[in-house]
Amino acid sequence: MQKQYVYAFFGSAIVLIGLLAGYGIYVNATSSAHVAKMAAAQYVRVRSAPALIREIAPAVYFSVVNIYSPNMLDVHFELDGMLTKVFVKPGDRVRAGQLLGEIVNTELPSQLLQAEGKIHSSEATVVKWENTLRRYQALATQNAISQQQLDEASTSLKAAGGELTSARAYHGELITRLGKQQIVAPCDGDILQVYQGPGAVVRSGGSLVMIGELASLYFRNDVAGDILEQLQPLTGRFKLAVHRGDVMEKAYSSSLKDGGTTGGTDAFDLQITGVSPPPETPARYRTVEYRINNSAGLLEPGTYYQVRIYSTEKRQVLCVPQDAVMGGAAPFVFVVGPDSRLEQRPVRTGIQDDEYVEVQSGLSENEVVVVAGKYAEFVPGMKVQAIQAP
């Protein structure tokens, strides 16, 4: 009898455990289904924009460029001394022969006085031997002196004449050196750099300023083929844009040449002057040379950061905001479908400007894409609520 109670107890316990396990499985399954159903009903709010036909001007961007003048030279000191005056500053336009600075050589005045004294002494010696020779010649006709004495007087006169010529040449050299205390421009050009200031002790061969031609400046860089495609046709008209902080501050006169950039604007006419290797030769990268119209003198040679080159001719193309294109070398966009779900779609991109990028294939006009940036975490099939980007 006692065994029957034990068996009944264990049987009831087993049945109870089975019921509890079954209930747990049921609750878990229904909860998962409920969570999945709730998740499916959730919408993620995203910024979006339609693909539209717009007018954009192709633009490319470079993080750094080195702008230079092809005709630059240093103006040197030609004697030692102390620099007392500098009459120019960077950005000034100068003409050939214009005074740039002055130095003082303290030894020249005393050397000049000594040279003048030597000339006077030599002149007196020449006069002395001229008189002596004339007197000896008169005495020689009377056989009052020997031929040797006459020859010695003639030789002494020639020697005195040589000393006078040498003294005058040295004096002329000192006068020339005295004139070199004034440093003048050897050619027309723009002052690119001033190396020394008043009070500096300078040596012959040192430099006062650098002169160059600023009306046309140049730079070159290596450009990938897909970037160069942005600038086609290469014979088109372009602008170079630099940050205003990188533009020289200068007082402008009314004599500025036409065709340049005036009034402190940061855009300059630009022309592509060379491509190597040429476009018809297959190459991944090409060296491109550009010429900048800097007739207003707003730019100076140097390093410029975050510059932009853009075409002045706009094109009508299908485009989307730049932040809509993701994937880097394999670009794609997320398209918002009619059911509000995301579709990841590869696209082929073309030209771009500061805001938009052309879509050459993969999208149709008025299709809506997510404007998210390159690091947004979206997945195909995600349900979204599209909010048009401002």
One Martini backbone bead per residue (centre of mass of N, CA, C, O) as a GRO file, in nm:
protein
  390
    1MET     BB    1   0.059   0.062  -0.021
    2GLN     BB    2   0.299   0.251   0.008
    3LYS     BB    3   0.399   0.217  -0.287
    4GLN     BB    4   0.155   0.346  -0.428
    5TYR     BB    5   0.204   0.634  -0.320
    6VAL     BB    6   0.481   0.675  -0.446
    7TYR     BB    7   0.400   0.636  -0.742
    8ALA     BB    8   0.190   0.864  -0.747
    9PHE     BB    9   0.378   1.095  -0.679
   10PHE     BB   10   0.580   1.069  -0.917
   11GLY     BB   11   0.369   1.091  -1.142
   12SER     BB   12   0.267   1.376  -1.073
   13ALA     BB   13   0.540   1.520  -1.103
   14ILE     BB   14   0.586   1.455  -1.401
   15VAL     BB   15   0.332   1.592  -1.510
   16LEU     BB   16   0.393   1.876  -1.399
   17ILE     BB   17   0.659   1.920  -1.549
   18GLY     BB   18   0.542   1.894  -1.835
   19LEU     BB   19   0.344   2.129  -1.815
   20LEU     BB   20   0.553   2.351  -1.758
   21ALA     BB   21   0.725   2.313  -2.015
   22GLY     BB   22   0.500   2.364  -2.221
   23TYR     BB   23   0.433   2.651  -2.127
   24GLY     BB   24   0.710   2.775  -2.180
   25ILE     BB   25   0.717   2.722  -2.484
   26TYR     BB   26   0.464   2.885  -2.551
   27VAL     BB   27   0.549   3.159  -2.439
   28ASN     BB   28   0.806   3.191  -2.609
   29ALA     BB   29   0.676   3.176  -2.889
   30THR     BB   30   0.471   3.408  -2.857
   31SER     BB   31   0.682   3.627  -2.787
   32SER     BB   32   0.850   3.615  -3.047
   33ALA     BB   33   0.616   3.680  -3.236
   34HIS     BB   34   0.552   3.953  -3.107
   35VAL     BB   35   0.826   4.088  -3.150
   36ALA     BB   36   0.832   4.054  -3.457
   37LYS     BB   37   0.571   4.210  -3.506
   38MET     BB   38   0.667   4.476  -3.378
   39ALA     BB   39   0.921   4.517  -3.553
   40ALA     BB   40   0.767   4.525  -3.827
   41ALA     BB   41   0.603   4.792  -3.732
   42GLN     BB   42   0.858   4.952  -3.738
   43TYR     BB   43   0.997   5.284  -3.782
   44VAL     BB   44   1.260   5.448  -3.946
   45ARG     BB   45   1.391   5.754  -3.936
   46VAL     BB   46   1.466   5.933  -4.245
   47ARG     BB   47   1.653   6.094  -4.463
   48SER     BB   48   1.549   6.243  -4.778
   49ALA     BB   49   1.569   6.224  -5.151
   50PRO     BB   50   1.530   6.307  -5.471
   51ALA     BB   51   1.584   6.234  -5.795
   52LEU     BB   52   1.723   6.501  -5.997
   53ILE     BB   53   1.725   6.752  -6.225
   54ARG     BB   54   2.033   6.936  -6.252
   55GLU     BB   55   2.247   7.214  -6.215
   56ILE     BB   56   2.599   7.151  -6.253
   57ALA     BB   57   2.938   7.206  -6.152
   58PRO     BB   58   3.221   7.076  -6.192
   59ALA     BB   59   3.426   6.930  -5.921
   60VAL     BB   60   3.743   6.953  -5.750
   61TYR     BB   61   3.968   6.827  -5.487
   62PHE     BB   62   4.243   6.963  -5.286
   63SER     BB   63   4.441   6.958  -5.004
   64VAL     BB   64   4.712   7.036  -5.178
   65VAL     BB   65   4.908   7.317  -5.310
   66ASN     BB   66   5.186   7.438  -5.521
   67ILE     BB   67   5.257   7.764  -5.582
   68TYR     BB   68   5.421   7.914  -5.874
   69SER     BB   69   5.694   8.083  -6.024
   70PRO     BB   70   5.889   8.058  -6.315
   71ASN     BB   71   6.006   8.368  -6.251
   72MET     BB   72   6.280   8.359  -6.033
   73LEU     BB   73   6.482   8.595  -5.831
   74ASP     BB   74   6.769   8.702  -5.674
   75VAL     BB   75   6.880   8.987  -5.497
   76HIS     BB   76   7.205   9.099  -5.460
   77PHE     BB   77   7.480   9.166  -5.295
   78GLU     BB   78   7.809   9.344  -5.381
   79LEU     BB   79   7.860   9.416  -5.072
   80ASP     BB   80   7.952   9.505  -4.779
   81GLY     BB   81   7.733   9.579  -4.486
   82MET     BB   82   7.464   9.798  -4.394
   83LEU     BB   83   7.128   9.792  -4.365
   84THR     BB   84   6.913  10.087  -4.386
   85LYS     BB   85   6.711  10.027  -4.642
   86VAL     BB   86   6.361   9.942  -4.730
   87PHE     BB   87   6.121   9.990  -5.013
   88VAL     BB   88   5.986   9.702  -4.985
   89LYS     BB   89   5.723   9.450  -5.030
   90PRO     BB   90   5.527   9.205  -5.042
   91GLY     BB   91   5.357   9.253  -5.367
   92ASP     BB   92   5.522   9.444  -5.511
   93ARG     BB   93   5.562   9.646  -5.788
   94VAL     BB   94   5.838   9.646  -6.022
   95ARG     BB   95   6.103   9.810  -6.186
   96ALA     BB   96   6.356   9.855  -6.371
   97GLY     BB   97   6.579  10.033  -6.146
   98GLN     BB   98   6.449  10.015  -5.886
   99LEU     BB   99   6.457  10.095  -5.560
  100LEU     BB  100   6.507   9.868  -5.275
  101GLY     BB  101   6.792   9.951  -5.131
  102GLU     BB  102   7.032  10.026  -4.857
  103ILE     BB  103   7.383  10.056  -4.801
  104VAL     BB  104   7.673  10.062  -4.570
  105ASN     BB  105   8.024  10.128  -4.627
  106THR     BB  106   8.275  10.237  -4.412
  107GLU     BB  107   8.537  10.201  -4.608
  108LEU     BB  108   8.493  10.367  -4.871
  109PRO     BB  109   8.560  10.667  -4.806
  110SER     BB  110   8.864  10.623  -4.736
  111GLN     BB  111   8.939  10.485  -5.003
  112LEU     BB  112   8.863  10.728  -5.180
  113LEU     BB  113   9.065  10.931  -5.062
  114GLN     BB  114   9.318  10.768  -5.128
  115ALA     BB  115   9.270  10.759  -5.434
  116GLU     BB  116   9.277  11.067  -5.478
  117GLY     BB  117   9.565  11.104  -5.367
  118LYS     BB  118   9.702  10.920  -5.577
  119ILE     BB  119   9.630  11.089  -5.821
  120HIS     BB  120   9.770  11.351  -5.741
  121SER     BB  121  10.053  11.228  -5.714
  122SER     BB  122  10.072  11.118  -6.006
  123GLU     BB  123  10.033  11.387  -6.150
  124ALA     BB  124  10.287  11.521  -6.033
  125THR     BB  125  10.489  11.318  -6.149
  126VAL     BB  126  10.424  11.363  -6.443
  127VAL     BB  127  10.495  11.664  -6.452
  128LYS     BB  128  10.784  11.636  -6.366
  129TRP     BB  129  10.878  11.446  -6.611
  130GLU     BB  130  10.795  11.633  -6.835
  131ASN     BB  131  10.989  11.866  -6.762
  132THR     BB  132  11.248  11.703  -6.760
  133LEU     BB  133  11.237  11.604  -7.053
  134ARG     BB  134  11.241  11.883  -7.188
  135ARG     BB  135  11.512  11.974  -7.069
  136TYR     BB  136  11.684  11.735  -7.179
  137GLN     BB  137  11.628  11.786  -7.477
  138ALA     BB  138  11.766  12.064  -7.486
  139LEU     BB  139  12.048  11.965  -7.383
  140ALA     BB  140  12.098  11.750  -7.604
  141THR     BB  141  12.146  11.962  -7.839
  142GLN     BB  142  12.420  12.056  -7.661
  143ASN     BB  143  12.564  11.815  -7.521
  144ALA     BB  144  12.498  11.828  -7.187
  145ILE     BB  145  12.386  11.532  -7.208
  146SER     BB  146  12.314  11.218  -7.192
  147GLN     BB  147  12.138  10.958  -7.326
  148GLN     BB  148  12.078  10.816  -7.059
  149GLN     BB  149  11.928  11.050  -6.920
  150LEU     BB  150  11.704  11.071  -7.131
  151ASP     BB  151  11.594  10.780  -7.101
  152GLU     BB  152  11.525  10.795  -6.797
  153ALA     BB  153  11.310  11.020  -6.823
  154SER     BB  154  11.121  10.866  -7.016
  155THR     BB  155  11.069  10.621  -6.830
  156SER     BB  156  10.956  10.778  -6.585
  157LEU     BB  157  10.709  10.891  -6.735
  158LYS     BB  158  10.577  10.622  -6.801
  159ALA     BB  159  10.549  10.524  -6.507
  160ALA     BB  160  10.374  10.761  -6.409
  161GLY     BB  161  10.143  10.708  -6.609
  162GLY     BB  162  10.072  10.425  -6.503
  163GLU     BB  163  10.001  10.510  -6.213
  164LEU     BB  164   9.769  10.698  -6.295
  165THR     BB  165   9.592  10.490  -6.434
  166SER     BB  166   9.560  10.304  -6.186
  167ALA     BB  167   9.436  10.515  -5.995
  168ARG     BB  168   9.187  10.577  -6.169
  169ALA     BB  169   9.073  10.286  -6.176
  170TYR     BB  170   9.035  10.252  -5.872
  171HIS     BB  171   8.846  10.491  -5.840
  172GLY     BB  172   8.625  10.381  -6.030
  173GLU     BB  173   8.568  10.126  -5.864
  174LEU     BB  174   8.473  10.277  -5.609
  175ILE     BB  175   8.237  10.421  -5.742
  176THR     BB  176   8.089  10.162  -5.818
  177ARG     BB  177   8.067  10.054  -5.528
  178LEU     BB  178   7.909  10.293  -5.421
  179GLY     BB  179   7.657  10.235  -5.605
  180LYS     BB  180   7.606   9.941  -5.463
  181GLN     BB  181   7.447  10.056  -5.213
  182GLN     BB  182   7.235  10.041  -5.434
  183ILE     BB  183   6.943   9.849  -5.474
  184VAL     BB  184   6.824   9.714  -5.778
  185ALA     BB  185   6.614   9.626  -6.021
  186PRO     BB  186   6.668   9.404  -6.298
  187CYS     BB  187   6.345   9.386  -6.323
  188ASP     BB  188   6.043   9.311  -6.379
  189GLY     BB  189   5.806   9.272  -6.096
  190ASP     BB  190   5.752   9.081  -5.799
  191ILE     BB  191   5.749   9.075  -5.461
  192LEU     BB  192   5.795   8.774  -5.276
  193GLN     BB  193   6.062   8.842  -5.094
  194VAL     BB  194   6.206   8.944  -4.774
  195TYR     BB  195   6.513   8.883  -4.605
  196GLN     BB  196   6.581   9.184  -4.509
  197GLY     BB  197   6.648   9.431  -4.263
  198PRO     BB  198   6.705   9.692  -4.102
  199GLY     BB  199   7.042   9.647  -3.957
  200ALA     BB  200   7.170   9.447  -4.129
  201VAL     BB  201   7.439   9.238  -4.180
  202VAL     BB  202   7.606   9.217  -4.489
  203ARG     BB  203   7.696   9.016  -4.774
  204SER     BB  204   7.841   8.929  -5.038
  205GLY     BB  205   7.575   8.741  -5.205
  206GLY     BB  206   7.345   8.818  -5.069
  207SER     BB  207   6.992   8.861  -5.001
  208LEU     BB  208   6.708   9.071  -5.026
  209VAL     BB  209   6.527   8.963  -5.273
  210MET     BB  210   6.238   8.834  -5.445
  211ILE     BB  211   6.169   8.800  -5.793
  212GLY     BB  212   5.855   8.792  -5.977
  213GLU     BB  213   5.582   8.659  -6.166
  214LEU     BB  214   5.225   8.704  -6.083
  215ALA     BB  215   5.023   8.701  -6.325
  216SER     BB  216   5.144   8.399  -6.358
  217LEU     BB  217   5.053   8.095  -6.220
  218TYR     BB  218   5.152   7.768  -6.084
  219PHE     BB  219   5.050   7.413  -6.095
  220ARG     BB  220   5.096   7.064  -5.986
  221ASN     BB  221   4.952   6.724  -6.028
  222ASP     BB  222   4.834   6.411  -5.934
  223VAL     BB  223   4.577   6.241  -6.127
  224ALA     BB  224   4.315   6.062  -6.139
  225GLY     BB  225   4.112   5.952  -6.383
  226ASP     BB  226   3.830   6.007  -6.243
  227ILE     BB  227   3.896   6.303  -6.176
  228LEU     BB  228   3.960   6.408  -6.464
  229GLU     BB  229   3.673   6.360  -6.577
  230GLN     BB  230   3.543   6.609  -6.435
  231LEU     BB  231   3.711   6.817  -6.651
  232GLN     BB  232   3.556   6.764  -6.886
  233PRO     BB  233   3.687   6.948  -7.090
  234LEU     BB  234   4.024   7.054  -7.077
  235THR     BB  235   3.946   7.328  -7.255
  236GLY     BB  236   3.798   7.463  -7.054
  237ARG     BB  237   3.646   7.660  -6.806
  238PHE     BB  238   3.802   7.772  -6.500
  239LYS     BB  239   3.823   7.759  -6.137
  240LEU     BB  240   3.990   7.890  -5.848
  241ALA     BB  241   3.950   7.800  -5.503
  242VAL     BB  242   4.014   7.985  -5.205
  243HIS     BB  243   4.082   8.083  -4.912
  244ARG     BB  244   4.073   8.395  -4.783
  245GLY     BB  245   4.323   8.357  -4.586
  246ASP     BB  246   4.516   8.299  -4.861
  247VAL     BB  247   4.487   8.596  -4.934
  248MET     BB  248   4.619   8.875  -5.010
  249GLU     BB  249   4.684   9.173  -4.861
  250LYS     BB  250   4.580   9.460  -5.064
  251ALA     BB  251   4.628   9.755  -5.226
  252TYR     BB  252   4.420   9.871  -5.478
  253SER     BB  253   4.424   9.980  -5.795
  254SER     BB  254   4.297  10.113  -6.108
  255SER     BB  255   4.537   9.949  -6.288
  256LEU     BB  256   4.411   9.694  -6.325
  257LYS     BB  257   4.362   9.424  -6.495
  258ASP     BB  258   4.175   9.266  -6.698
  259GLY     BB  259   4.039   8.934  -6.608
  260GLY     BB  260   4.060   8.931  -6.319
  261THR     BB  261   4.071   8.936  -5.968
  262THR     BB  262   3.865   9.135  -5.763
  263GLY     BB  263   3.777   9.246  -5.439
  264GLY     BB  264   3.860   8.964  -5.273
  265THR     BB  265   3.817   8.725  -5.418
  266ASP     BB  266   3.847   8.343  -5.442
  267ALA     BB  267   3.850   8.353  -5.766
  268PHE     BB  268   4.026   8.197  -6.047
  269ASP     BB  269   4.147   8.179  -6.338
  270LEU     BB  270   4.173   7.865  -6.529
  271GLN     BB  271   4.429   7.655  -6.691
  272ILE     BB  272   4.503   7.382  -6.885
  273THR     BB  273   4.847   7.312  -7.008
  274GLY     BB  274   4.893   6.999  -6.904
  275VAL     BB  275   4.930   6.638  -6.993
  276SER     BB  276   5.090   6.354  -6.814
  277PRO     BB  277   4.998   6.164  -6.996
  278PRO     BB  278   4.808   6.160  -7.243
  279PRO     BB  279   4.476   6.074  -7.274
  280GLU     BB  280   4.534   5.844  -7.502
  281THR     BB  281   4.702   5.725  -7.270
  282PRO     BB  282   4.725   5.476  -7.068
  283ALA     BB  283   4.636   5.568  -6.721
  284ARG     BB  284   4.594   5.620  -6.381
  285TYR     BB  285   4.797   5.863  -6.383
  286ARG     BB  286   4.830   6.229  -6.401
  287THR     BB  287   5.004   6.514  -6.500
  288VAL     BB  288   4.894   6.839  -6.403
  289GLU     BB  289   4.885   7.165  -6.550
  290TYR     BB  290   4.844   7.501  -6.421
  291ARG     BB  291   4.699   7.828  -6.491
  292ILE     BB  292   4.696   8.144  -6.327
  293ASN     BB  293   4.502   8.432  -6.311
  294ASN     BB  294   4.705   8.703  -6.145
  295SER     BB  295   4.673   9.016  -6.232
  296ALA     BB  296   4.591   9.131  -5.935
  297GLY     BB  297   4.785   8.999  -5.705
  298LEU     BB  298   4.646   8.800  -5.475
  299LEU     BB  299   4.864   8.595  -5.523
  300GLU     BB  300   5.114   8.375  -5.390
  301PRO     BB  301   5.358   8.187  -5.351
  302GLY     BB  302   5.264   7.855  -5.227
  303THR     BB  303   5.073   7.697  -4.981
  304TYR     BB  304   4.756   7.532  -5.034
  305TYR     BB  305   4.439   7.460  -4.884
  306GLN     BB  306   4.155   7.342  -4.985
  307VAL     BB  307   4.099   7.322  -5.298
  308ARG     BB  308   3.908   7.436  -5.593
  309ILE     BB  309   3.785   7.298  -5.902
  310TYR     BB  310   3.577   7.461  -6.152
  311SER     BB  311   3.333   7.488  -6.371
  312THR     BB  312   3.159   7.736  -6.573
  313GLU     BB  313   2.994   7.487  -6.689
  314LYS     BB  314   2.684   7.374  -6.685
  315ARG     BB  315   2.489   7.072  -6.606
  316GLN     BB  316   2.233   6.844  -6.694
  317VAL     BB  317   2.153   6.617  -6.426
  318LEU     BB  318   2.127   6.334  -6.251
  319CYS     BB  319   2.077   6.376  -5.891
  320VAL     BB  320   2.227   6.362  -5.563
  321PRO     BB  321   2.320   6.376  -5.269
  322GLN     BB  322   2.623   6.300  -5.144
  323ASP     BB  323   2.514   6.144  -4.877
  324ALA     BB  324   2.371   5.907  -5.050
  325VAL     BB  325   2.654   5.803  -5.117
  326MET     BB  326   2.800   5.485  -5.094
  327GLY     BB  327   3.103   5.263  -5.084
  328GLY     BB  328   3.299   5.420  -5.258
  329ALA     BB  329   3.422   5.225  -5.511
  330ALA     BB  330   3.117   5.090  -5.454
  331PRO     BB  331   2.852   5.240  -5.525
  332PHE     BB  332   2.554   5.326  -5.327
  333VAL     BB  333   2.201   5.306  -5.253
  334PHE     BB  334   1.904   5.388  -5.071
  335VAL     BB  335   1.587   5.281  -5.153
  336VAL     BB  336   1.256   5.389  -5.128
  337GLY     BB  337   0.993   5.208  -5.135
  338PRO     BB  338   0.650   5.166  -5.154
  339ASP     BB  339   0.681   4.991  -4.866
  340SER     BB  340   0.920   5.141  -4.699
  341ARG     BB  341   1.162   4.985  -4.808
  342LEU     BB  342   1.488   4.891  -4.839
  343GLU     BB  343   1.715   4.937  -5.125
  344GLN     BB  344   2.005   4.813  -5.247
  345ARG     BB  345   2.183   5.018  -5.497
  346PRO     BB  346   2.372   5.032  -5.757
  347VAL     BB  347   2.594   5.291  -5.887
  348ARG     BB  348   2.675   5.545  -6.129
  349THR     BB  349   2.902   5.798  -6.126
  350GLY     BB  350   2.996   6.143  -6.171
  351ILE     BB  351   2.964   6.437  -6.135
  352GLN     BB  352   3.044   6.720  -5.908
  353ASP     BB  353   2.977   6.922  -5.633
  354ASP     BB  354   2.918   7.053  -5.323
  355GLU     BB  355   2.625   6.868  -5.312
  356TYR     BB  356   2.626   6.700  -5.584
  357VAL     BB  357   2.566   6.384  -5.766
  358GLU     BB  358   2.594   6.199  -6.032
  359VAL     BB  359   2.361   5.964  -6.196
  360GLN     BB  360   2.403   5.739  -6.461
  361SER     BB  361   2.315   5.473  -6.294
  362GLY     BB  362   2.034   5.310  -6.097
  363LEU     BB  363   1.838   5.560  -6.151
  364SER     BB  364   1.543   5.748  -6.121
  365GLU     BB  365   1.340   5.983  -6.146
  366ASN     BB  366   1.207   6.043  -5.813
  367GLU     BB  367   1.361   5.870  -5.655
  368VAL     BB  368   1.410   5.763  -5.322
  369VAL     BB  369   1.669   5.856  -5.094
  370VAL     BB  370   1.904   5.816  -4.860
  371VAL     BB  371   2.033   6.063  -4.627
  372ALA     BB  372   2.330   5.959  -4.433
  373GLY     BB  373   2.602   5.877  -4.508
  374LYS     BB  374   2.876   5.655  -4.487
  375TYR     BB  375   2.798   5.543  -4.163
  376ALA     BB  376   2.537   5.421  -4.198
  377GLU     BB  377   2.298   5.177  -4.048
  378PHE     BB  378   2.180   4.981  -4.302
  379VAL     BB  379   1.927   4.755  -4.433
  380PRO     BB  380   1.781   4.553  -4.621
  381GLY     BB  381   1.422   4.585  -4.554
  382MET     BB  382   1.396   4.824  -4.401
  383LYS     BB  383   1.175   5.016  -4.222
  384VAL     BB  384   1.064   5.345  -4.323
  385GLN     BB  385   1.058   5.704  -4.257
  386ALA     BB  386   1.041   5.953  -4.482
  387ILE     BB  387   1.238   6.256  -4.463
  388GLN     BB  388   1.285   6.543  -4.598
  389ALA     BB  389   1.547   6.710  -4.674
  390PRO     BB  390   1.657   7.045  -4.649
   0.00000   0.00000   0.00000
